[in-house]
Amino acid sequence: GVRGRDSLLPLWALRALRLWCTMLLLNIRFAAPSPRVFLRKRLPSFSCRPAAPMSTLLISQPKHAWLKELGLKEENEGVYNGTWGGRGEVLTTYCPANNEPIARVRQASLEDYEETVKKAKEAWEVWAEVPAPKRGEIVRQIGDALRQKIKLLGNLVSLEMGKILIEGVGEVQEYVDICDYAVGLSRMIGGPILPSERPGHALIEQWNPVGLVGIITAFNFPVAVYGWNNAIAMVCGNVCLWKGAPTTSLVSVAVTKIIAQVLEDNKLPGAICSLTCGGADIGKAMARDERVDLLSFTGSTNVGKQVALMVQERFGRSLLELGGNNAIIVFEDADLNLVIPSSLFAAVGTAGQRCTSARRLLLHESIHDEVVEKLTKAYAQVRIGDPWDANTLYGPLHTKQAVKMFLDAVELAKQQGGSVAYGGKIVDRPGNYVEPTIVTGLPHNASVVQTETFAPILYVLKFKTEEEAFAWNNEVKQGLSSSIFTKDLGRIFRWLGPKGSDCGVVNVNIPTSGAEIGGAFGGEKHTGGGRESGSDSWKQYMRRSTCTINYSKDLPLAQGIKFQ
């Protein structure tokens, strides 16, 4: 169970990496371009295109009939609180590989939101009374239900988000894995019994659910991010209200249908796992709503800052998973057989649209030219194609806006003194395809390097000393993921220590993209400070009480005070 972030690489990621490496060895190059000519960042623009006519929808075509096996139809209701509905605008979602409309989803209105929050609060009264291990059993059933639909959901992720099929299926697997993890956790969560300094007294920690957890997720991981939050929040005794990215609304509806069936089969209120598809109006309502006891937000740093301020204004609790300007540092003693595929996978995987994607590659001056030459050759051998084609290693960007952002960043890099060593252009085919790009020659403090661009652009920098490399890693605003490649044991522990990386994910001889579900995932500084998934991340979804119990007949008071 490793997240679509991927360290100690998970089985699905290993398969992808092996496939990439095999293709490099076999010198397999780009697919022939079509003669036709033709972005939480993760939180997409809320401005959506008008609804497409029914007859043009992909879901109505025979080759996409499998979408109906997920309970989807041409127009879908985007609100679930025990019953399906929705009184907001109708939104059409599009396939990034060809920009053709898939299906339509009716979004939530503010009235729908209000009704859903009330039903979720009512559902909590029931769910909080269910013992934690029995809550774990429900989560286990959700994981099993996801297993049964894993290939269908993976195909939907690939179709609507644009990531390659193996990553789409792997992302659903992450939700399955965190369900398994949460089942065990449901029998382990709890606080310690502490030694009391007073005779005849017990001092204990009691952990209780916070209540209603709002979950706002992003387009780049439309299944997994919800899963990391939902599974842990549920076993902790919370109910959930989900607002997915508008551009991946079909994924949100399909996943919720699977969960809703499990809750219905167990005669539990459906509002335990509510859904309100929507845009900025719903997101703002969640951030400002005192009834939302914890708001988990995954998205851009800019939007995350707005969310944090709105939640803090009401003294609420937030869990923020924001941007990452992640660096891989390669020292002169590094094993280049690890460096080349790792850098390629971290920078190009998911078309550079992971929060943990490598944005900066810091190379020791003695190996700079050699690594750039080898990496450029590797980039030229990446097969671009339809994301649902099993042979494709690299798919499209999510939106046309992301393509413009990519082009603007490449142009800015050139203006600031950078040279494009590879890529930098739009791919001549339908959809939102751009070339994976390597830029060299920029100073480490160039504004374009200091800015996270959510696209497959890798800035290659040349350094002289360890101190310089560590300082460059830490000088960006974000602090999500980081990695070094070295065989020097002392350097490894300096990297892990107080003067090393300031990130939440600190890796050695593996890429930046990835982390096992058993560890806490998140970052520092402008990444937001939140932690999800494993370790003690469950504590973010609960409130702690320190309890003192006097079982004696005496009443010792603080500071030895005595009343006569």
C-alpha positions as CSV (number, residue, x, y, z in Angstrom):
1,G,0.0,0.0,0.0
2,V,1.9,3.0,-1.3
3,R,0.2,6.2,-2.3
4,G,0.1,7.5,-5.8
5,R,2.8,9.6,-4.4
6,D,4.9,6.3,-4.3
7,S,8.1,5.7,-2.2
8,L,9.5,2.3,-1.5
9,L,7.6,2.0,-4.7
10,P,4.2,0.3,-4.6
11,L,3.5,-2.7,-6.8
12,W,1.6,-0.6,-9.4
13,A,4.3,2.1,-9.5
14,L,7.1,-0.5,-9.7
15,R,5.3,-2.0,-12.7
16,A,5.1,1.4,-14.3
17,L,8.7,2.2,-13.5
18,R,9.9,-1.2,-14.9
19,L,7.9,-0.6,-18.0
20,W,9.5,2.8,-18.5
21,C,13.0,1.3,-17.9
22,T,12.3,-1.6,-20.2
23,M,11.2,0.8,-22.9
24,L,14.3,2.8,-22.4
25,L,16.5,-0.3,-22.8
26,L,14.6,-1.3,-25.9
27,N,14.9,2.2,-27.3
28,I,11.2,2.5,-27.9
29,R,10.4,6.1,-28.9
30,F,7.4,8.4,-29.2
31,A,4.2,7.1,-30.8
32,A,3.9,8.6,-34.3
33,P,2.0,11.9,-33.8
34,S,-1.5,12.2,-35.2
35,P,-1.7,14.3,-38.4
36,R,-4.6,16.2,-36.7
37,V,-3.7,19.3,-34.8
38,F,-5.1,20.0,-32.2
39,L,-4.8,23.7,-13.8
40,R,-4.4,21.7,-5.7
41,K,-2.8,23.7,-9.5
42,R,-4.8,20.9,-8.0
43,L,-7.9,23.0,-7.5
44,P,-9.2,23.7,-11.0
45,S,-10.9,26.8,-12.2
46,F,-14.5,26.9,-11.2
47,S,-15.5,28.5,-14.4
48,C,-17.0,25.7,-16.5
49,R,-18.1,25.4,-20.1
50,P,-21.8,25.2,-20.9
51,A,-23.4,21.8,-20.8
52,A,-22.9,19.9,-23.9
53,P,-25.8,18.4,-25.9
54,M,-26.7,14.9,-25.0
55,S,-26.0,13.3,-28.4
56,T,-22.3,14.4,-28.3
57,L,-21.6,12.8,-24.9
58,L,-19.0,10.0,-24.7
59,I,-21.2,8.1,-22.3
60,S,-23.7,7.6,-25.1
61,Q,-21.2,5.9,-27.4
62,P,-21.0,2.1,-27.3
63,K,-17.3,2.0,-26.5
64,H,-17.9,3.9,-23.3
65,A,-21.0,1.9,-22.2
66,W,-18.9,0.6,-19.3
67,L,-19.5,3.9,-17.6
68,K,-23.0,2.8,-16.9
69,E,-21.7,-0.1,-14.9
70,L,-20.6,2.5,-12.4
71,G,-24.2,3.8,-12.2
72,L,-23.4,6.8,-14.3
73,K,-25.8,8.2,-17.0
74,E,-25.9,11.1,-19.4
75,E,-27.0,13.5,-16.7
76,N,-26.1,12.7,-13.1
77,E,-27.2,14.1,-9.7
78,G,-24.3,15.6,-7.8
79,V,-25.7,15.7,-4.3
80,Y,-26.0,12.8,-2.0
81,N,-27.2,12.9,1.7
82,G,-29.1,9.7,1.9
83,T,-30.9,10.5,-1.3
84,W,-29.6,11.8,-4.6
85,G,-30.5,15.2,-5.9
86,G,-29.1,18.6,-6.9
87,R,-30.6,21.9,-7.8
88,G,-27.5,23.8,-9.0
89,E,-26.2,24.4,-12.4
90,V,-25.5,21.5,-14.8
91,L,-21.8,21.0,-15.5
92,T,-20.3,18.9,-18.4
93,T,-17.0,17.2,-17.7
94,Y,-14.5,16.7,-20.5
95,C,-11.9,14.1,-21.4
96,P,-8.4,15.8,-21.4
97,A,-7.1,13.4,-24.1
98,N,-9.5,14.8,-26.7
99,N,-11.5,17.5,-25.0
100,E,-14.7,15.7,-25.9
101,P,-17.6,15.8,-23.4
102,I,-18.1,12.7,-21.2
103,A,-21.3,13.3,-19.3
104,R,-23.2,16.0,-17.2
105,V,-23.5,16.5,-13.5
106,R,-26.0,18.7,-11.7
107,Q,-24.1,20.5,-9.0
108,A,-25.3,21.4,-5.5
109,S,-27.0,24.7,-4.7
110,L,-26.4,26.5,-1.4
111,E,-29.9,25.1,-0.4
112,D,-28.7,21.6,-1.2
113,Y,-25.6,22.3,0.9
114,E,-27.6,23.4,3.9
115,E,-29.9,20.4,3.7
116,T,-26.9,18.1,3.4
117,V,-25.1,19.5,6.4
118,K,-28.2,19.0,8.6
119,K,-28.6,15.4,7.5
120,A,-24.9,14.8,8.0
121,K,-25.1,16.1,11.6
122,E,-28.2,13.9,12.2
123,A,-26.2,10.9,10.8
124,W,-23.4,11.6,13.2
125,E,-25.7,11.0,16.1
126,V,-26.1,7.4,14.9
127,W,-22.5,6.8,13.7
128,A,-20.8,8.1,16.9
129,E,-22.7,5.4,18.9
130,V,-21.3,2.6,16.7
131,P,-18.2,1.0,18.4
132,A,-14.9,1.8,16.6
133,P,-14.2,-1.9,15.6
134,K,-17.7,-2.1,14.0
135,R,-17.0,1.2,12.2
136,G,-13.9,-0.5,10.9
137,E,-16.0,-3.4,9.6
138,I,-18.0,-0.9,7.5
139,V,-14.8,0.6,6.1
140,R,-13.6,-2.9,5.3
141,Q,-16.8,-3.5,3.3
142,I,-16.2,-0.2,1.5
143,G,-12.7,-1.4,0.6
144,D,-14.1,-4.7,-0.8
145,A,-16.7,-2.8,-2.8
146,L,-14.0,-0.7,-4.3
147,R,-12.0,-3.8,-5.2
148,Q,-14.9,-5.2,-7.2
149,K,-15.0,-2.0,-9.3
150,I,-11.3,-1.2,-9.3
151,K,-10.7,-1.5,-13.1
152,L,-13.9,0.4,-13.9
153,L,-13.0,3.2,-11.5
154,G,-9.4,3.3,-12.8
155,N,-10.7,3.6,-16.3
156,L,-12.9,6.5,-15.3
157,V,-10.0,8.3,-13.5
158,S,-8.0,7.9,-16.7
159,L,-10.8,9.1,-18.9
160,E,-11.9,12.1,-16.8
161,M,-8.6,13.2,-15.1
162,G,-6.2,12.2,-17.9
163,K,-3.6,10.1,-16.0
164,I,-2.4,6.8,-17.6
165,L,-4.4,3.7,-16.9
166,I,-2.0,2.0,-14.6
167,E,-1.9,5.1,-12.4
168,G,-5.7,5.4,-12.5
169,V,-6.1,1.8,-11.2
170,G,-3.3,2.4,-8.8
171,E,-5.0,5.4,-7.3
172,V,-8.2,3.4,-6.6
173,Q,-5.9,0.7,-5.0
174,E,-4.6,3.4,-2.6
175,Y,-8.2,3.9,-1.3
176,V,-8.5,0.1,-0.9
177,D,-5.2,0.0,1.0
178,I,-6.1,2.8,3.3
179,C,-9.4,1.0,4.1
180,D,-7.4,-2.0,5.1
181,Y,-5.1,0.2,7.2
182,A,-8.1,1.9,8.9
183,V,-9.7,-1.5,9.8
184,G,-6.6,-2.3,12.0
185,L,-6.6,1.2,13.3
186,S,-10.2,0.9,14.5
187,R,-9.0,-1.5,17.2
188,M,-5.9,0.6,18.2
189,I,-6.9,4.3,18.5
190,G,-6.8,5.5,22.0
191,G,-4.9,7.5,24.6
192,P,-2.5,6.6,27.4
193,I,-3.1,6.2,31.1
194,L,-0.6,8.6,32.7
195,P,0.9,8.5,36.2
196,S,-0.9,10.9,38.5
197,E,1.1,12.8,41.2
198,R,-2.0,12.6,43.5
199,P,-2.8,9.4,45.5
200,G,-6.0,7.7,44.6
201,H,-6.3,9.5,41.2
202,A,-6.1,8.3,37.6
203,L,-4.9,10.5,34.8
204,I,-6.0,9.4,31.3
205,E,-6.3,10.8,27.7
206,Q,-9.7,10.3,26.0
207,W,-10.0,10.7,22.2
208,N,-13.4,11.5,20.6
209,P,-14.4,12.2,17.1
210,V,-14.6,15.9,16.0
211,G,-18.0,15.3,14.3
212,L,-18.3,16.5,10.7
213,V,-15.2,16.4,8.5
214,G,-15.5,18.4,5.3
215,I,-13.2,17.1,2.5
216,I,-12.3,19.3,-0.5
217,T,-10.2,17.4,-3.0
218,A,-8.4,18.2,-6.2
219,F,-8.5,17.0,-9.8
220,N,-5.1,15.3,-9.8
221,F,-6.0,12.5,-7.3
222,P,-9.8,12.5,-7.5
223,V,-10.2,9.1,-5.6
224,A,-7.1,8.6,-3.4
225,V,-7.2,12.0,-1.5
226,Y,-10.8,11.4,-0.5
227,G,-9.9,7.9,0.5
228,W,-7.0,8.9,2.8
229,N,-9.3,11.3,4.6
230,N,-12.6,9.3,4.5
231,A,-11.3,5.9,5.7
232,I,-9.5,7.4,8.7
233,A,-12.2,9.9,9.6
234,M,-14.8,7.2,9.5
235,V,-13.1,4.8,11.9
236,C,-12.5,7.7,14.2
237,G,-16.3,8.2,14.4
238,N,-16.8,11.1,12.1
239,V,-19.2,11.7,9.2
240,C,-17.8,13.2,6.0
241,L,-19.0,15.8,3.5
242,W,-17.1,15.7,0.2
243,K,-16.7,18.3,-2.4
244,G,-14.5,17.0,-5.2
245,A,-13.0,19.1,-8.1
246,P,-15.7,20.2,-10.5
247,T,-13.7,18.8,-13.5
248,T,-13.7,15.3,-12.0
249,S,-17.3,15.3,-10.8
250,L,-18.1,11.9,-12.4
251,V,-15.4,10.3,-10.3
252,S,-17.0,11.8,-7.1
253,V,-20.4,10.5,-8.1
254,A,-19.2,7.0,-9.0
255,V,-17.2,6.6,-5.7
256,T,-20.1,7.9,-3.6
257,K,-22.5,5.4,-5.3
258,I,-20.3,2.6,-4.2
259,I,-20.0,3.8,-0.6
260,A,-23.8,4.6,-0.4
261,Q,-24.6,1.0,-1.3
262,V,-22.4,-0.3,1.5
263,L,-24.1,2.0,4.0
264,E,-27.6,1.1,2.7
265,D,-26.8,-2.6,3.0
266,N,-25.8,-2.1,6.6
267,K,-29.0,0.0,7.3
268,L,-26.9,3.0,8.2
269,P,-27.7,6.6,7.2
270,G,-26.3,7.5,3.8
271,A,-25.4,11.0,5.0
272,I,-22.5,9.4,6.9
273,C,-20.7,9.9,3.6
274,S,-22.3,12.9,1.9
275,L,-21.5,14.5,-1.4
276,T,-22.0,18.1,-2.7
277,C,-20.5,18.6,-6.1
278,G,-19.9,22.2,-6.7
279,G,-17.6,25.2,-7.2
280,A,-16.2,28.0,-5.1
281,D,-19.6,28.8,-3.5
282,I,-19.8,25.4,-1.9
283,G,-16.1,25.5,-0.9
284,K,-16.5,28.9,0.8
285,A,-19.7,27.7,2.6
286,M,-17.7,24.8,4.0
287,A,-14.8,26.9,5.1
288,R,-17.1,29.4,6.9
289,D,-19.5,26.9,8.4
290,E,-19.0,26.4,12.2
291,R,-20.8,23.1,11.9
292,V,-17.8,21.7,9.8
293,D,-15.6,20.6,12.7
294,L,-12.6,19.8,10.5
295,L,-12.0,21.0,7.0
296,S,-9.4,19.0,5.0
297,F,-8.4,20.9,1.9
298,T,-6.1,19.7,-0.9
299,G,-5.3,22.3,-3.6
300,S,-3.1,25.2,-4.4
301,T,-1.2,27.3,-1.9
302,N,-3.1,30.5,-3.0
303,V,-6.6,28.9,-2.5
304,G,-5.4,27.1,0.6
305,K,-4.4,30.4,2.2
306,Q,-7.9,31.7,1.6
307,V,-9.4,28.6,3.1
308,A,-7.1,28.7,6.2
309,L,-8.1,32.3,6.9
310,M,-11.8,31.6,6.6
311,V,-11.6,28.6,8.9
312,Q,-9.3,30.4,11.4
313,E,-11.7,33.4,11.5
314,R,-14.2,31.1,13.1
315,F,-11.5,29.3,15.2
316,G,-12.1,26.1,13.3
317,R,-9.7,23.3,12.5
318,S,-8.2,22.8,9.1
319,L,-5.9,20.2,7.5
320,L,-4.1,21.6,4.5
321,E,-2.3,19.7,1.8
322,L,-1.0,22.4,-0.6
323,G,1.8,23.0,-3.1
324,G,5.3,21.5,-3.4
325,N,8.3,22.8,-5.3
326,N,10.2,19.6,-4.8
327,A,13.9,19.0,-5.4
328,I,16.0,16.0,-6.2
329,I,19.7,16.5,-5.3
330,V,22.3,14.3,-7.0
331,F,25.8,14.1,-5.5
332,E,28.9,13.0,-7.3
333,D,28.9,9.6,-5.7
334,A,25.3,8.8,-6.8
335,D,24.3,5.7,-8.6
336,L,23.1,7.1,-12.0
337,N,21.3,3.9,-12.8
338,L,18.9,5.0,-10.0
339,V,19.1,8.7,-10.7
340,I,17.9,8.7,-14.4
341,P,14.7,6.6,-14.0
342,S,13.9,8.2,-10.7
343,S,14.2,11.7,-12.1
344,L,12.2,10.8,-15.2
345,F,9.4,9.1,-13.1
346,A,9.2,12.0,-10.6
347,A,9.1,14.8,-13.2
348,V,7.1,13.2,-16.0
349,G,4.7,10.8,-14.1
350,T,1.1,12.0,-14.2
351,A,2.4,14.7,-16.7
352,G,4.0,16.5,-13.8
353,Q,0.6,17.0,-12.0
354,R,1.4,15.5,-8.6
355,C,2.0,17.7,-5.6
356,T,5.1,15.6,-5.1
357,S,6.4,15.8,-8.7
358,A,10.0,16.8,-9.1
359,R,10.3,20.4,-10.2
360,R,14.0,21.0,-9.5
361,L,17.0,18.7,-10.2
362,L,20.1,19.8,-8.4
363,L,23.2,18.2,-9.9
364,H,26.8,18.3,-8.6
365,E,28.9,20.2,-11.1
366,S,31.1,17.2,-11.8
367,I,28.2,15.1,-13.2
368,H,25.9,17.8,-14.5
369,D,26.6,17.4,-18.2
370,E,26.5,13.6,-18.1
371,V,23.2,13.5,-16.2
372,V,21.6,16.1,-18.5
373,E,22.7,14.1,-21.6
374,K,21.4,10.8,-20.3
375,L,18.1,12.3,-19.0
376,T,17.5,14.0,-22.3
377,K,17.8,10.7,-24.1
378,A,15.5,9.1,-21.6
379,Y,12.9,11.9,-22.2
380,A,13.0,11.3,-25.9
381,Q,12.0,7.6,-25.4
382,V,8.8,8.3,-23.4
383,R,5.7,7.1,-25.2
384,I,3.0,9.7,-25.4
385,G,-0.6,8.5,-26.2
386,D,-4.1,8.0,-25.0
387,P,-4.0,7.5,-21.2
388,W,-6.2,4.4,-21.4
389,D,-3.8,2.7,-23.8
390,A,-1.7,0.2,-21.7
391,N,1.4,1.1,-23.7
392,T,1.2,4.8,-22.9
393,L,3.6,6.2,-20.3
394,Y,2.6,9.9,-20.5
395,G,-0.8,11.4,-20.9
396,P,-2.3,14.9,-21.3
397,L,-2.5,17.9,-18.9
398,H,-5.9,18.2,-17.3
399,T,-7.2,21.4,-18.9
400,K,-6.5,23.8,-21.7
401,Q,-5.7,26.4,-19.0
402,A,-2.9,24.1,-17.8
403,V,-1.5,24.0,-21.3
404,K,-1.4,27.8,-21.3
405,M,0.3,27.9,-17.9
406,F,2.9,25.4,-19.2
407,L,3.7,27.6,-22.3
408,D,3.8,30.8,-20.2
409,A,6.3,29.1,-17.7
410,V,8.6,27.9,-20.6
411,E,8.6,31.4,-22.1
412,L,9.4,33.0,-18.8
413,A,12.2,30.5,-18.2
414,K,13.7,31.5,-21.5
415,Q,13.4,35.2,-20.6
416,Q,15.2,34.6,-17.4
417,G,18.2,33.0,-19.0
418,G,17.2,29.3,-19.3
419,S,17.8,27.0,-22.2
420,V,15.3,24.3,-23.2
421,A,17.3,21.1,-23.4
422,Y,14.2,19.1,-24.3
423,G,10.5,19.7,-25.0
424,G,8.9,23.0,-24.4
425,K,6.1,22.8,-27.0
426,I,2.6,21.5,-27.5
427,V,2.3,18.0,-28.9
428,D,0.6,17.9,-32.3
429,R,-2.4,15.8,-31.5
430,P,-5.9,16.3,-30.1
431,G,-6.2,17.0,-26.4
432,N,-4.1,18.9,-23.8
433,Y,-0.8,17.3,-24.6
434,V,2.6,19.1,-24.1
435,E,6.1,17.8,-24.3
436,P,7.8,16.8,-21.1
437,T,10.4,19.6,-20.6
438,I,13.9,20.0,-19.3
439,V,15.3,23.6,-18.7
440,T,19.0,24.2,-17.9
441,G,21.1,27.2,-17.2
442,L,18.9,29.1,-14.8
443,P,20.1,30.5,-11.5
444,H,18.7,28.7,-8.4
445,N,16.9,31.9,-7.3
446,A,15.2,32.7,-10.6
447,S,11.6,33.6,-10.0
448,V,10.4,30.9,-12.4
449,V,12.4,28.3,-10.4
450,Q,11.1,29.6,-7.1
451,T,7.5,29.2,-8.4
452,E,5.7,25.9,-8.5
453,T,4.3,25.3,-12.0
454,F,1.9,22.4,-12.1
455,A,3.2,20.9,-15.4
456,P,6.0,18.6,-16.6
457,I,8.8,21.2,-16.4
458,L,12.1,20.2,-14.7
459,Y,14.6,22.9,-13.9
460,V,18.2,21.5,-13.8
461,L,20.5,23.5,-11.5
462,K,24.3,23.1,-11.0
463,F,25.8,23.1,-7.4
464,K,29.2,22.9,-5.9
465,T,28.9,21.9,-2.2
466,E,26.6,20.0,0.1
467,E,25.8,23.1,2.1
468,E,24.8,25.0,-1.1
469,A,22.5,22.1,-2.2
470,F,20.8,21.8,1.1
471,A,20.2,25.6,1.3
472,W,18.8,25.6,-2.3
473,N,16.4,22.8,-1.4
474,N,15.1,24.7,1.6
475,E,14.9,28.2,0.1
476,V,11.5,27.8,-1.7
477,K,8.3,28.7,0.0
478,Q,6.9,25.1,0.0
479,G,8.2,22.2,2.0
480,L,6.5,19.0,0.8
481,S,8.9,16.5,-0.7
482,S,12.7,16.2,-1.2
483,S,15.3,13.6,-2.1
484,I,19.0,13.1,-2.4
485,F,21.0,10.5,-4.2
486,T,24.3,9.6,-2.5
487,K,26.2,6.7,-1.0
488,D,27.7,8.8,1.8
489,L,26.3,7.7,5.1
490,G,27.3,10.8,7.0
491,R,25.6,13.0,4.3
492,I,22.4,10.9,4.5
493,F,22.1,11.6,8.2
494,R,22.9,15.2,7.9
495,W,20.1,15.4,5.2
496,L,17.7,13.8,7.7
497,G,18.8,15.9,10.6
498,P,18.0,19.4,11.8
499,K,20.1,21.2,9.3
500,G,19.0,19.0,6.4
501,S,15.8,19.1,4.4
502,D,12.9,21.1,5.9
503,C,10.3,19.1,4.1
504,G,7.6,16.7,5.4
505,V,8.8,14.0,3.1
506,V,12.6,13.5,3.1
507,N,13.9,10.7,0.9
508,V,17.2,9.0,0.1
509,N,17.9,7.2,-3.2
510,I,14.3,7.2,-4.3
511,P,12.2,9.9,-6.1
512,T,10.3,12.7,-4.5
513,S,6.9,11.3,-5.6
514,G,5.7,8.9,-3.1
515,A,5.2,7.7,0.5
516,E,3.9,4.6,2.0
517,I,0.4,4.8,3.5
518,G,1.8,3.7,6.9
519,G,3.6,7.0,7.2
520,A,2.1,10.5,7.8
521,F,1.9,12.4,4.5
522,G,2.2,16.2,4.3
523,G,4.5,19.2,4.3
524,E,5.8,22.3,6.0
525,K,5.7,26.0,5.4
526,H,3.4,27.0,2.5
527,T,2.5,23.3,2.0
528,G,0.2,23.8,4.9
529,G,1.5,21.6,7.8
530,G,-1.3,19.0,7.6
531,R,-0.8,15.3,7.8
532,E,-2.9,12.5,6.3
533,S,-2.9,8.7,6.1
534,G,-0.7,6.8,8.5
535,S,1.4,7.1,11.7
536,D,-0.6,9.3,14.1
537,S,-2.4,11.3,11.5
538,W,-5.7,9.9,12.9
539,K,-5.3,12.5,15.7
540,Q,-6.2,15.3,13.4
541,Y,-9.6,13.8,13.0
542,M,-10.3,13.6,16.8
543,R,-10.3,15.8,19.8
544,R,-8.3,15.1,22.9
545,S,-9.5,15.4,26.5
546,T,-7.2,15.0,29.6
547,C,-9.3,13.4,32.3
548,T,-8.5,13.1,36.0
549,I,-10.6,10.7,38.1
550,N,-10.5,10.8,41.9
551,Y,-11.4,7.3,43.2
552,S,-10.2,8.1,46.8
553,K,-12.1,9.8,49.7
554,D,-9.6,12.7,49.8
555,L,-9.4,15.9,47.8
556,P,-5.8,17.0,47.4
557,L,-5.8,20.5,45.8
558,A,-3.3,22.2,43.6
559,Q,-0.3,23.9,45.2
560,G,-1.1,22.1,48.5
561,I,-3.9,24.5,49.3
562,K,-6.1,23.3,52.2
563,F,-9.6,24.6,53.1
564,Q,-10.5,24.3,56.8
